[in-house]
């Protein structure tokens, strides 16, 4: 509710600014976004819609209703994204705790067991996640990407779909026995 109240106060400021011929606030998506705690893409959409309504000479109440609807949609989208990100972070944190507990209990050792960063390897994997994909480190260490970025576990950005898995490094293969028996 607090976010919505703040959004409504910002909405009032925008409606007032929209009456000015220059509509400066509507041309600056970053400023608009900061008023409501939304991203610049969402702010651009709102600015375009308000500019359209102003050009159509709609009254301030129609503009206010339209903007309130758009802002509510943006806040709901942000809440959904935050929920997904927090869920992913909880899963990654629980998995990391499980690895560390198993290590402390002697079930895992650094020579044989490592954690590996796994991305989805599809068309929408971001460059940051792609740079971590396939990296292996001991269970209690940080991953270092190809670009030098460090992360302890996945969840490095909103809606991150990466995860880790535990891998067992096999010891070097034993040499084959030579057959000494004569046939």
C-alpha positions in Angstrom: 0.0 0.0 0.0 2.9 2.4 0.8 4.2 1.9 -2.8 0.8 2.6 -4.2 0.4 5.8 -2.1 3.8 7.0 -3.3 2.8 6.1 -6.8 -0.4 8.2 -6.5 1.6 11.2 -5.2 3.9 10.9 -8.2 0.9 10.6 -10.4 -0.4 13.9 -9.2 2.9 15.5 -9.9 2.9 14.1 -13.5 -0.7 15.2 -14.1 0.3 18.7 -13.0 3.4 18.7 -15.2 1.4 17.4 -18.2 -0.6 20.6 -18.3 2.6 22.5 -19.1 3.3 22.7 -22.9 6.7 21.2 -22.7 5.7 18.3 -20.4 9.3 18.0 -19.4 8.7 15.3 -16.8 7.1 13.0 -19.4 10.1 13.3 -21.7 12.5 12.1 -19.0 11.8 8.4 -18.5 14.5 8.1 -15.8 12.9 10.8 -13.7 9.4 9.3 -14.3 10.7 5.9 -13.3 12.3 7.2 -10.1 9.0 8.8 -9.1 7.3 5.4 -9.0 10.0 2.9 -8.5 9.5 1.4 -11.9 11.9 0.7 -14.8 12.5 3.0 -17.7 10.6 0.8 -20.2 7.5 1.0 -18.0 8.0 4.7 -17.6 8.3 5.2 -21.4 5.0 3.4 -21.8 3.3 5.6 -19.3 4.8 8.7 -20.8 3.6 7.8 -24.3 0.1 7.1 -23.1 -0.1 10.3 -21.2 1.2 12.3 -24.1 -1.4 10.7 -26.3 -4.2 11.6 -23.8 -2.9 15.2 -23.5 -2.8 15.5 -27.4 -6.4 14.1 -27.4 -7.3 16.9 -24.9 -8.6 14.4 -22.4 -9.4 15.8 -19.0 -7.1 15.4 -16.0 -9.4 12.7 -14.4 -9.1 10.5 -17.5 -5.3 10.9 -17.5 -5.2 10.2 -13.8 -7.2 7.0 -14.2 -5.2 5.7 -17.1 -1.9 6.4 -15.4 -3.1 4.8 -12.1 -4.0 1.7 -14.1 -0.6 1.6 -15.8 1.3 2.3 -12.6 -0.7 -0.4 -10.8 0.3 -2.9 -13.6 3.9 -1.8 -13.3 4.0 -2.3 -9.5 2.3 -5.7 -9.8 4.9 -6.7 -12.5 7.7 -5.6 -10.2 6.2 -7.5 -7.2 6.0 -10.6 -9.3 9.6 -10.2 -10.4 10.7 -9.6 -6.9 8.9 -12.7 -5.7 10.5 -14.9 -8.4 14.0 -13.5 -7.6 13.5 -14.1 -3.9 12.4 -17.6 -4.5 15.4 -18.3 -6.7 17.7 -16.8 -4.1 16.1 -19.0 -1.3 16.6 -22.1 -3.4 20.2 -21.2 -4.2 21.0 -20.4 -0.5 19.4 -23.6 0.7 21.3 -25.6 -1.8 24.6 -23.9 -0.8 23.8 -24.6 2.9 23.2 -28.3 2.0 26.6 -28.5 0.2 28.4 -26.8 3.1 26.7 -29.0 5.7 27.6 -32.2 3.8 31.2 -31.0 3.5 31.4 -30.3 7.3 30.1 -33.7 8.0 32.8 -35.3 5.9 30.4 -36.4 3.1 32.1 -34.2 0.6 35.7 -33.3 0.1 37.4 -30.6 -2.0 39.4 -33.0 -4.1 36.4 -34.9 -5.4 33.3 -32.8 -5.0 32.7 -29.4 -6.6 29.8 -27.2 -7.4 29.1 -26.3 -11.1 27.2 -23.3 -12.4 24.5 -24.4 -14.8 22.6 -22.0 -17.2 19.7 -22.9 -19.4 21.8 -22.6 -22.5 19.0 -21.2 -24.6 18.4 -18.1 -26.7 17.5 -16.0 -23.7 20.5 -16.6 -21.4 22.0 -13.3 -20.6 25.7 -12.7 -21.2 26.5 -12.5 -17.5 25.1 -16.0 -16.9 26.6 -17.4 -20.0 30.0 -16.3 -18.7 29.5 -18.4 -15.6 28.1 -21.4 -17.3 30.1 -24.6 -16.7 32.5 -23.1 -14.2 33.4 -25.4 -11.3 34.7 -24.4 -7.9 35.0 -26.1 -4.5 31.8 -26.0 -2.5 32.8 -23.1 -0.3 34.4 -20.9 -2.9 33.0 -18.2 -5.2 32.6 -18.6 -9.0 34.6 -16.4 -11.3 33.1 -15.8 -14.7 35.0 -15.4 -18.0 34.6 -11.6 -17.6 36.1 -11.6 -14.0 32.7 -11.2 -12.2 32.5 -13.1 -8.9 29.4 -14.7 -7.4 28.9 -17.2 -4.7 25.7 -18.7 -6.2 23.2 -18.0 -9.0 20.6 -15.3 -8.7 22.9 -12.6 -10.0 20.0 -10.6 -11.6 16.2 -10.6 -11.5 14.6 -13.7 -13.1 17.9 -15.5 -13.1 17.2 -19.1 -14.2 20.7 -20.5 -13.3 21.4 -23.1 -10.7 24.3 -25.1 -9.3 24.8 -28.8 -9.2 27.2 -31.0 -7.3 29.7 -32.8 -9.4 32.1 -35.6 -8.5 35.5 -35.4 -10.1 36.7 -38.8 -10.9 40.2 -39.8 -10.0 42.5 -40.4 -12.9 41.7 -43.6 -14.7 43.8 -46.5 -13.7 46.1 -47.8 -16.4 44.7 -50.9 -18.1 46.1 -54.2 -17.0 48.3 -55.9 -19.6 47.2 -59.4 -20.3 50.1 -61.6 -19.3 48.3 -64.8 -19.8 49.2 -66.7 -23.0 46.2 -67.9 -24.9 
